[in-house]
Amino acid sequence: MPDRPAGTAPAGLARPGPGLPGAGQALGVRVRAGLAGLVPPGRRGGSPGTRSTMRGRSRTEAGQAGEPAVCKGGVMRKYVIMGVQGSGKGTQAGILAADLDLVHISVGDIFRWHVQQHTKLGAQVRRIMAAGELVGDDLAESVTAERLGQHDWNYGFVIDGFPRNPGQAEFFLESYDIDGVIHLDLPDSEVRRRVLSRRLCSNCGVDYNLITTRPAQEGVCDVCGGTLVQREDDTEEALAVRLREYHEKTDPVLELFARKEYVVTVDARRSKEEVQQEIREALHLPPYKPANYTPAPDAPAPAG
């Protein structure tokens, strides 16, 4: 994987910009005061992809045809990707972003950047992660509002890690006219196997997985030679807490999206290529061609 210099933000993260006009500014308004600058500096990730110039059918037309309520070949695509930790959200979102010229917004990457850079927010998040808990909904809402407020997503975005509860989901639908929700379905037993095999370079932040992406030399980063460590929150005890909280919080959000015919569910146990192809078919997008996917220099390695 290409190097990401220390101090450089993950893909899709940039300087905080002005809030969205009108209703868009309401996202996170309860907690934004005093939280300016939560989104780290950087640039959007992903290489230029397909730029369609023909607008597809509307969501209403698709719904009437009995298909998922998503756009087909539109110039603007906005997706939410959901799945338990270790399901491959980062991998699949990165592929879509690179191939379709979308911005990948990962709330988890924003928080991890702050932890690595030892910011005040990072210290707060680190304590939460070490306890095996999920970052609070209000904080996730605030950084998401900051990031979306930059409006650098000219051809759309794919976001993971948000929304966290039904209220946020309802507002998100009203404010951003989402085209589809991708649900990566993974049994808890497989989540444990994947998550407990993850490793992170303590120097450059590149992710590895001892099942699928082992380093050439055990315990040593292929990119910078740094030491590979286990994430502080990747323990049996912490994972059990996160799985319980995930199902309690996320299942109601998925049910809300499903009632509105937004959700496409994909079996995440298969290879990343097979999962991506099924996502494309469900969303009526161009077929996946693996050669199209080249991670950006500052993008995290494929991981859940």
Secondary structure per residue as TSV (DSSP state, phi and psi in degrees):
chain	resnum	aa	ss	phi	psi
A	1	M	-	360.0	142.7
A	2	P	-	-63.0	154.3
A	3	D	-	-75.0	147.5
A	4	R	-	-119.1	105.2
A	5	P	-	-54.6	147.0
A	6	A	T	-58.6	136.2
A	7	G	T	91.2	-3.6
A	8	T	-	-95.1	136.3
A	9	A	-	-74.4	154.7
A	10	P	-	-63.7	169.3
A	11	A	T	-57.1	140.5
A	12	G	T	83.8	0.9
A	13	L	-	-105.4	139.1
A	14	A	-	-149.2	-177.8
A	15	R	-	-64.7	144.3
A	16	P	-	-64.0	138.0
A	17	G	-	-118.7	-172.3
A	18	P	-	-66.5	152.1
A	19	G	-	-68.6	165.3
A	20	L	-	-71.0	148.6
A	21	P	S	-71.8	157.8
A	22	G	G	60.8	-133.1
A	23	A	G	-62.6	-28.7
A	24	G	G	-58.8	-29.9
A	25	Q	G	-72.3	-15.2
A	26	A	G	-70.9	-23.9
A	27	L	T	-62.9	112.3
A	28	G	T	83.0	9.8
A	29	V	T	-61.5	-27.2
A	30	R	T	-68.4	-24.4
A	31	V	T	-125.9	5.1
A	32	R	-	-75.8	-26.9
A	33	A	T	-59.1	126.2
A	34	G	T	82.6	0.7
A	35	L	-	-113.4	16.2
A	36	A	T	-60.7	144.7
A	37	G	T	85.4	14.1
A	38	L	-	-70.7	-27.3
A	39	V	S	-85.9	124.9
A	40	P	-	-71.9	159.9
A	41	P	S	-70.5	157.8
A	42	G	-	156.9	-157.0
A	43	R	-	-141.8	162.6
A	44	R	-	-68.5	145.3
A	45	G	-	-96.0	178.9
A	46	G	S	91.2	137.6
A	47	S	-	-87.2	159.4
A	48	P	-	-56.3	135.7
A	49	G	-	-123.6	-157.4
A	50	T	-	-67.3	131.9
A	51	R	-	-118.8	92.1
A	52	S	-	-71.9	143.2
A	53	T	-	-111.4	2.4
A	54	M	S	-109.4	121.8
A	55	R	-	-76.9	133.6
A	56	G	-	-85.7	-167.1
A	57	R	-	-68.0	152.4
A	58	S	-	-72.5	166.2
A	59	R	H	-62.5	-35.5
A	60	T	H	-63.5	-45.2
A	61	E	H	-62.3	-41.0
A	62	A	H	-64.5	-42.1
A	63	G	H	-62.8	-39.2
A	64	Q	H	-66.2	-26.3
A	65	A	T	-84.3	2.1
A	66	G	T	80.9	16.3
A	67	E	S	-106.6	164.5
A	68	P	-	-54.7	143.8
A	69	A	S	-77.5	76.1
A	70	V	-	-134.8	160.4
A	71	C	-	-78.3	153.9
A	72	K	S	-122.1	102.1
A	73	G	S	73.0	21.4
A	74	G	-	-74.9	161.2
A	75	V	S	-76.5	-18.6
A	76	M	-	-124.1	121.8
A	77	R	E	-125.5	131.0
A	78	K	E	-131.6	114.6
A	79	Y	E	-123.7	150.2
A	80	V	E	-110.9	134.3
A	81	I	E	-117.2	128.9
A	82	M	E	-127.7	149.3
A	83	G	E	169.6	154.6
A	84	V	-	-66.5	159.8
A	85	Q	T	-56.4	133.5
A	86	G	T	92.5	-0.5
A	87	S	S	-81.5	-9.4
A	88	G	-	97.6	23.1
A	89	K	H	-58.8	-45.6
A	90	G	H	-62.8	-41.1
A	91	T	H	-62.7	-52.2
A	92	Q	H	-68.7	-39.2
A	93	A	H	-65.0	-39.0
A	94	G	H	-63.7	-39.2
A	95	I	H	-65.1	-47.3
A	96	L	H	-60.4	-43.8
A	97	A	H	-62.7	-45.1
A	98	A	H	-67.0	-39.2
A	99	D	H	-80.5	-30.8
A	100	L	H	-111.2	9.2
A	101	D	T	59.8	41.2
A	102	L	-	-98.6	163.8
A	103	V	E	-96.6	126.6
A	104	H	E	-90.5	117.0
A	105	I	E	-109.6	112.5
A	106	S	E	-113.6	112.8
A	107	V	H	-62.2	-38.0
A	108	G	H	-61.8	-39.8
A	109	D	H	-65.9	-36.9
A	110	I	H	-61.4	-46.8
A	111	F	H	-65.4	-42.5
A	112	R	H	-64.3	-34.4
A	113	W	H	-61.1	-43.9
A	114	H	H	-64.5	-37.1
A	115	V	H	-63.4	-46.2
A	116	Q	H	-65.8	-31.4
A	117	Q	T	-92.3	2.9
A	118	H	T	57.1	41.1
A	119	T	-	-80.0	171.1
A	120	K	H	-61.3	-43.4
A	121	L	H	-63.3	-38.9
A	122	G	H	-60.2	-39.5
A	123	A	H	-63.6	-39.8
A	124	Q	H	-65.1	-45.6
A	125	V	H	-65.9	-38.2
A	126	R	H	-61.8	-40.6
A	127	R	H	-63.0	-40.1
A	128	I	H	-66.0	-45.8
A	129	M	H	-65.0	-40.1
A	130	A	H	-63.0	-28.6
A	131	A	T	-83.3	-1.7
A	132	G	T	76.7	17.4
A	133	E	-	-100.2	164.2
A	134	L	-	-89.0	144.6
A	135	V	-	-60.7	140.6
A	136	G	-	-57.7	150.3
A	137	D	H	-59.4	-41.6
A	138	D	H	-63.7	-39.6
A	139	L	H	-68.3	-41.7
A	140	A	H	-62.6	-39.0
A	141	E	H	-63.4	-40.9
A	142	S	H	-66.1	-48.1
A	143	V	H	-68.9	-30.9
A	144	T	H	-66.1	-42.9
A	145	A	H	-61.4	-43.1
A	146	E	H	-59.4	-45.1
A	147	R	H	-69.2	-46.4
A	148	L	H	-67.1	-27.0
A	149	G	T	-66.5	-12.7
A	150	Q	T	-72.9	-24.1
A	151	H	-	53.6	39.9
A	152	D	-	-96.5	7.0
A	153	W	-	-93.5	72.4
A	154	N	T	-59.2	-35.2
A	155	Y	T	-110.5	10.2
A	156	G	E	115.9	-174.8
A	157	F	E	-149.0	162.7
A	158	V	E	-128.8	123.9
A	159	I	E	-118.1	136.1
A	160	D	E	-128.1	147.1
A	161	G	S	96.3	4.8
A	162	F	-	-162.2	143.5
A	163	P	-	-79.9	161.6
A	164	R	-	-104.4	-17.7
A	165	N	S	-147.8	164.9
A	166	P	H	-57.5	-36.6
A	167	G	H	-63.2	-44.3
A	168	Q	H	-64.6	-37.8
A	169	A	H	-64.2	-43.9
A	170	E	H	-60.3	-47.0
A	171	F	H	-66.7	-38.5
A	172	F	H	-60.8	-42.8
A	173	L	H	-62.2	-42.1
A	174	E	H	-69.5	-33.8
A	175	S	H	-87.6	-30.9
A	176	Y	H	-121.7	3.1
A	177	D	-	50.5	57.2
A	178	I	-	-61.1	139.5
A	179	D	-	-91.3	-20.3
A	180	G	E	179.4	155.2
A	181	V	E	-119.8	121.9
A	182	I	E	-97.5	119.0
A	183	H	E	-108.3	113.8
A	184	L	E	-90.7	108.8
A	185	D	E	-90.8	124.8
A	186	L	-	-144.0	126.6
A	187	P	-	-61.9	150.0
A	188	D	H	-59.6	-34.3
A	189	S	H	-63.1	-39.0
A	190	E	H	-73.5	-32.4
A	191	V	H	-59.2	-46.6
A	192	R	H	-60.1	-44.0
A	193	R	H	-61.5	-42.6
A	194	R	H	-73.6	-48.1
A	195	V	H	-64.8	-41.7
A	196	L	T	-74.0	-5.7
A	197	S	T	-99.8	1.5
A	198	R	E	-80.1	145.8
A	199	R	E	-136.8	153.6
A	200	L	E	-132.0	134.9
A	201	C	E	-70.8	124.3
A	202	S	T	-70.8	-12.2
A	203	N	T	-100.6	-56.5
A	204	C	T	-104.5	-8.6
A	205	G	-	85.6	5.4
A	206	V	-	-68.7	138.2
A	207	D	E	-90.8	145.3
A	208	Y	E	-132.0	162.8
A	209	N	E	-137.5	125.4
A	210	L	T	-69.6	-7.9
A	211	I	T	-91.6	-44.6
A	212	T	T	-113.2	-30.1
A	213	T	B	-133.7	66.2
A	214	R	-	-71.9	145.5
A	215	P	-	-72.4	158.0
A	216	A	S	-61.8	-38.3
A	217	Q	B	-117.2	127.0
A	218	E	T	-55.6	127.8
A	219	G	T	79.7	3.4
A	220	V	B	-124.2	133.3
A	221	C	-	-68.8	132.8
A	222	D	T	-67.6	-25.9
A	223	V	T	-84.2	-51.6
A	224	C	T	-121.7	-4.6
A	225	G	-	81.6	6.8
A	226	G	-	-70.5	168.7
A	227	T	B	-82.6	134.2
A	228	L	E	-87.5	133.7
A	229	V	E	-130.0	162.1
A	230	Q	-	-85.2	139.8
A	231	R	-	-59.0	146.4
A	232	E	T	-58.9	-31.0
A	233	D	T	-95.1	5.3
A	234	D	-	-94.7	66.1
A	235	T	S	-126.1	161.3
A	236	E	H	-56.6	-45.7
A	237	E	H	-65.9	-47.3
A	238	A	H	-65.8	-38.2
A	239	L	H	-65.6	-38.6
A	240	A	H	-61.4	-40.0
A	241	V	H	-65.7	-44.7
A	242	R	H	-65.5	-39.1
A	243	L	H	-63.0	-42.9
A	244	R	H	-63.7	-46.7
A	245	E	H	-65.3	-37.6
A	246	Y	H	-60.0	-49.9
A	247	H	H	-66.4	-38.1
A	248	E	H	-65.7	-37.4
A	249	K	H	-91.2	-38.9
A	250	T	H	-85.4	-34.9
A	251	D	H	-55.9	-43.2
A	252	P	H	-63.6	-33.6
A	253	V	H	-67.0	-44.1
A	254	L	H	-62.1	-39.8
A	255	E	H	-62.9	-40.2
A	256	L	H	-63.3	-48.4
A	257	F	H	-60.8	-40.1
A	258	A	H	-64.8	-37.3
A	259	R	H	-62.5	-27.3
A	260	K	T	-95.5	9.4
A	261	E	T	62.4	40.0
A	262	Y	-	-100.5	-21.9
A	263	V	E	-89.0	133.5
A	264	V	E	-118.2	125.3
A	265	T	E	-102.8	131.2
A	266	V	E	-125.7	136.9
A	267	D	E	-71.5	112.6
A	268	A	T	-87.7	6.4
A	269	R	T	-78.5	-17.0
A	270	R	S	-83.6	-178.0
A	271	S	-	-65.1	158.1
A	272	K	H	-62.5	-31.8
A	273	E	H	-67.9	-42.4
A	274	E	H	-66.8	-40.7
A	275	V	H	-63.1	-45.0
A	276	Q	H	-63.0	-40.1
A	277	Q	H	-64.5	-39.8
A	278	E	H	-67.4	-36.1
A	279	I	H	-60.5	-45.6
A	280	R	H	-60.2	-45.0
A	281	E	H	-64.0	-42.4
A	282	A	H	-66.6	-32.3
A	283	L	H	-96.5	4.2
A	284	H	T	58.8	45.0
A	285	L	-	-104.9	164.0
A	286	P	-	-57.2	146.3
A	287	P	-	-56.1	149.7
A	288	Y	-	-79.6	129.0
A	289	K	-	-119.3	106.5
A	290	P	G	-50.3	-31.1
A	291	A	G	-62.5	-20.1
A	292	N	G	-73.1	-15.9
A	293	Y	-	-101.1	110.6
A	294	T	-	-128.9	111.9
A	295	P	-	-55.5	141.3
A	296	A	-	-66.8	154.7
A	297	P	T	-55.1	-31.0
A	298	D	T	-106.0	14.7
A	299	A	S	-85.2	144.5
A	300	P	-	-65.5	153.6
A	301	A	-	-65.7	153.2
A	302	P	S	-53.3	127.5
A	303	A	-	-162.1	168.9
A	304	G	-	-80.3	360.0
